[in-house]
Amino acid sequence: MASPSTNLRKHAPGEALPAPQPPQAGDTGRSELREWTEAIVIAFVLALVLRTFLVQAYKIPSGSMEPTLDIGDHIMVDKIRYGLRVPDSFFGLTPLASEIPYGRYIVHFATVHRGDVVVFVFPQDESKDFIKRVIGVAGDTVQVKNGKVFLNGQPMPDPHAHFEIPAGDRSLYSPRDNFGPVTVPPGEFFMMGDNRDRSYDSRFWGFVKLDQVEGRAMFIYWSWSADDGSFLGIRWSRFGKAIH
């Protein structure tokens, strides 16, 4: 059987071969520009996917979570801990809003537990992100008496709580000091800041829905404060500190 023929031409020994043509300067420039453009686009897409679905950096702007988190701490948040959540928008835009479930989980991986420190969409202003500790989950009854938290009728073990106001200065009429009891609805959470006397939290504006939870805080990767006495205001001791 005849083998398939090819179009390759064998050159005789000593036969002159055509000289390769050098690339044109314009072609080389266009090739390098295309490579750089592709690399930048790929890096941008990877960064966008990473930030949207996997992990994101946040800066702590207030003292509501002191001493767990100080003003000027920069933290990393695990955004895929609880599942795959579609962001609230892409660059402020919501194309195909009737088909894409913006701001909702499409896959769940883990349960949000009491004690988790989470970042969530502020229910009263979706353009803002808050960070607080989960105090109550669905079915829990939460009450605050003279600043102390009671969970399901019993004083809650509260090792992370920080208080600044003396017991004698507590108010009977402020939700900061006396609140509830309330029962957490299904699929929602009761949030409080560790700095109980300086936190604007669920005592004032209510519950947080599961779909509003964006991720769990992991660790501090950078910390800086102009008021700190250390070199350049950098708080070296906080670097790499796990958030519990």
C-alpha positions as CSV (number, residue, x, y, z in Angstrom):
1,M,0.0,0.0,0.0
2,A,1.3,3.4,-0.9
3,S,2.1,5.6,2.0
4,P,0.6,9.1,2.1
5,S,2.6,11.5,0.1
6,T,4.0,14.7,1.5
7,N,4.8,18.1,0.1
8,L,8.2,18.3,1.7
9,R,11.0,18.8,-0.9
10,K,14.4,17.3,-0.3
11,H,17.4,19.4,-1.1
12,A,20.4,18.0,-2.8
13,P,23.8,18.2,-1.0
14,G,25.4,21.5,-1.7
15,E,22.2,23.1,-3.0
16,A,21.8,26.7,-1.8
17,L,18.9,27.2,0.6
18,P,16.8,30.4,0.6
19,A,17.9,32.8,3.2
20,P,15.4,33.4,6.1
21,Q,13.8,36.7,6.0
22,P,14.4,38.9,9.1
23,P,11.2,40.0,10.9
24,Q,10.1,43.5,10.1
25,A,10.5,46.1,12.8
26,G,6.8,46.9,12.7
27,D,5.9,43.2,13.2
28,T,8.2,42.9,16.2
29,G,6.7,45.9,17.9
30,R,3.2,44.7,17.3
31,S,4.0,41.3,18.7
32,E,5.5,42.7,21.9
33,L,2.6,45.0,22.3
34,R,0.2,42.1,21.9
35,E,2.0,40.0,24.4
36,W,2.0,42.8,27.0
37,T,-1.7,43.5,26.4
38,E,-2.5,39.8,26.8
39,A,-0.5,39.6,30.0
40,I,-2.2,42.7,31.5
41,V,-5.7,41.5,30.5
42,I,-5.1,38.0,32.0
43,A,-3.6,39.5,35.2
44,F,-6.6,41.8,35.5
45,V,-9.1,39.0,35.0
46,L,-7.4,36.8,37.5
47,A,-7.3,39.6,40.1
48,L,-10.9,40.4,39.5
49,V,-11.9,36.7,40.0
50,L,-9.7,36.4,43.1
51,R,-11.1,39.6,44.7
52,T,-14.7,38.8,43.7
53,F,-15.0,35.1,44.7
54,L,-12.0,34.0,46.8
55,V,-10.2,36.6,49.0
56,Q,-10.3,40.4,49.5
57,A,-8.4,42.9,51.5
58,Y,-10.2,45.4,53.8
59,K,-9.1,48.3,56.0
60,I,-10.6,48.8,59.5
61,P,-11.8,52.5,59.7
62,S,-13.4,52.5,63.2
63,G,-12.9,51.2,66.7
64,S,-16.1,49.1,66.9
65,M,-14.1,45.9,67.0
66,E,-11.4,46.9,69.4
67,P,-9.3,45.3,70.8
68,T,-9.7,42.5,68.3
69,L,-9.3,44.9,65.4
70,D,-7.7,48.3,65.7
71,I,-8.2,51.3,63.5
72,G,-5.6,51.1,60.7
73,D,-5.5,47.3,60.6
74,H,-5.6,45.8,57.1
75,I,-7.2,42.4,57.0
76,M,-7.7,39.5,54.6
77,V,-11.2,38.1,54.3
78,D,-12.0,34.6,53.0
79,K,-14.9,35.2,50.6
80,I,-15.5,31.6,49.7
81,R,-15.6,30.3,53.3
82,Y,-19.4,30.1,53.3
83,G,-20.0,29.5,49.7
84,L,-20.0,31.0,46.2
85,R,-21.6,34.4,46.3
86,V,-22.4,36.6,43.3
87,P,-21.2,40.1,44.0
88,D,-23.7,42.9,44.5
89,S,-22.5,44.5,41.3
90,F,-19.7,44.7,38.8
91,F,-18.1,48.1,39.0
92,G,-21.4,49.5,40.2
93,L,-23.3,48.0,37.3
94,T,-25.8,45.1,37.3
95,P,-26.2,43.9,33.7
96,L,-28.7,41.1,33.1
97,A,-30.2,41.8,36.6
98,S,-33.2,39.7,35.8
99,E,-31.1,36.7,35.1
100,I,-28.0,37.0,37.4
101,P,-28.7,36.6,41.2
102,Y,-26.6,39.6,42.4
103,G,-25.8,39.6,46.1
104,R,-26.9,36.1,46.6
105,Y,-25.2,32.7,47.3
106,I,-25.5,30.2,44.5
107,V,-23.6,27.4,46.4
108,H,-23.1,26.9,50.1
109,F,-20.0,25.3,51.6
110,A,-20.0,26.0,55.4
111,T,-22.3,27.3,58.1
112,V,-22.0,30.7,59.7
113,H,-21.3,30.1,63.4
114,R,-21.6,32.1,66.6
115,G,-18.4,33.8,67.3
116,D,-17.3,34.2,63.6
117,V,-16.0,37.6,62.7
118,V,-17.6,38.4,59.3
119,V,-17.8,41.2,56.7
120,F,-21.2,41.9,55.5
121,V,-23.3,44.4,53.4
122,F,-24.7,47.0,55.8
123,P,-28.5,46.3,55.6
124,Q,-29.4,50.1,55.6
125,D,-26.9,51.1,53.0
126,E,-25.7,48.5,50.5
127,S,-22.8,50.6,49.4
128,K,-21.1,50.1,52.8
129,D,-19.4,47.0,54.3
130,F,-19.4,46.4,58.0
131,I,-17.4,43.9,60.1
132,K,-18.8,42.5,63.3
133,R,-19.0,39.3,65.4
134,V,-21.9,36.9,65.0
135,I,-23.7,36.8,68.4
136,G,-26.9,35.0,67.5
137,V,-28.0,32.6,64.8
138,A,-31.4,31.5,63.7
139,G,-33.7,30.6,66.6
140,D,-31.5,32.2,69.3
141,T,-33.0,34.7,71.7
142,V,-30.7,37.6,72.3
143,Q,-31.0,40.2,75.1
144,V,-28.7,42.8,76.5
145,K,-28.9,43.8,80.2
146,N,-26.7,46.6,81.5
147,G,-24.4,46.0,78.6
148,K,-24.0,42.3,79.1
149,V,-25.3,39.8,76.5
150,F,-27.8,37.0,77.4
151,L,-28.2,34.2,74.9
152,N,-31.3,32.0,75.2
153,G,-31.9,33.3,78.7
154,Q,-28.4,32.7,80.1
155,P,-25.4,35.0,80.3
156,M,-23.3,34.4,77.2
157,P,-19.6,33.5,77.6
158,D,-18.1,36.6,76.1
159,P,-14.3,36.6,76.1
160,H,-13.9,39.1,73.3
161,A,-16.2,41.8,74.7
162,H,-14.6,45.1,75.6
163,F,-16.4,47.7,77.8
164,E,-15.5,51.4,78.3
165,I,-18.5,52.8,80.2
166,P,-18.8,52.2,83.9
167,A,-21.8,50.1,85.1
168,G,-23.2,53.2,86.9
169,D,-23.4,55.1,83.7
170,R,-25.6,52.6,81.9
171,S,-29.0,53.8,80.5
172,L,-32.3,51.9,80.8
173,Y,-33.5,53.5,77.6
174,S,-30.5,53.0,75.3
175,P,-30.3,49.8,73.1
176,R,-26.6,50.0,73.7
177,D,-27.1,49.0,77.4
178,N,-30.5,47.4,77.5
179,F,-32.1,45.7,74.5
180,G,-34.5,42.9,73.7
181,P,-35.2,40.1,74.0
182,V,-35.5,39.3,70.3
183,T,-35.5,36.0,68.5
184,V,-33.3,35.7,65.4
185,P,-35.4,34.8,62.3
186,P,-34.4,31.9,60.0
187,G,-31.6,32.7,57.7
188,E,-30.5,35.7,59.6
189,F,-27.9,36.7,62.2
190,F,-27.5,39.1,65.2
191,M,-24.2,41.0,65.0
192,M,-22.3,43.0,67.6
193,G,-18.9,44.7,67.7
194,D,-16.4,43.6,70.3
195,N,-16.2,47.1,71.6
196,R,-19.7,46.9,72.9
197,D,-19.9,50.6,74.0
198,R,-18.7,52.0,70.7
199,S,-20.4,49.7,68.2
200,Y,-23.3,50.6,65.9
201,D,-24.7,47.1,65.4
202,S,-27.8,44.9,65.4
203,R,-29.0,46.5,68.6
204,F,-29.7,49.6,66.6
205,W,-30.5,48.4,63.0
206,G,-31.6,44.8,63.2
207,F,-30.6,41.5,61.7
208,V,-28.2,40.5,58.8
209,K,-29.4,38.1,56.2
210,L,-27.2,35.2,55.1
211,D,-27.0,36.6,51.5
212,Q,-25.5,39.8,52.9
213,V,-22.6,38.0,54.6
214,E,-19.6,38.4,52.3
215,G,-16.9,36.4,54.1
216,R,-15.0,35.6,57.2
217,A,-12.1,37.6,58.5
218,M,-8.8,35.6,58.5
219,F,-5.8,37.6,59.6
220,I,-4.1,41.0,59.8
221,Y,-1.5,41.5,57.0
222,W,-0.6,45.1,57.7
223,S,-1.3,47.6,60.5
224,W,-0.4,51.3,60.7
225,S,-1.5,54.3,62.8
226,A,-0.1,57.8,62.8
227,D,-0.8,57.9,66.5
228,D,1.3,54.8,67.2
229,G,4.6,55.4,68.9
230,S,6.5,52.7,66.9
231,F,8.8,53.4,63.9
232,L,6.9,55.0,61.1
233,G,3.6,54.2,62.9
234,I,3.9,50.6,61.8
235,R,2.5,48.1,64.4
236,W,4.8,45.2,63.7
237,S,3.3,43.0,66.5
238,R,0.0,42.8,64.7
239,F,1.4,41.5,61.4
240,G,0.1,38.0,60.6
241,K,-2.2,37.9,63.6
242,A,-5.1,35.5,63.2
243,I,-8.6,36.9,63.8
244,H,-10.6,34.9,66.3
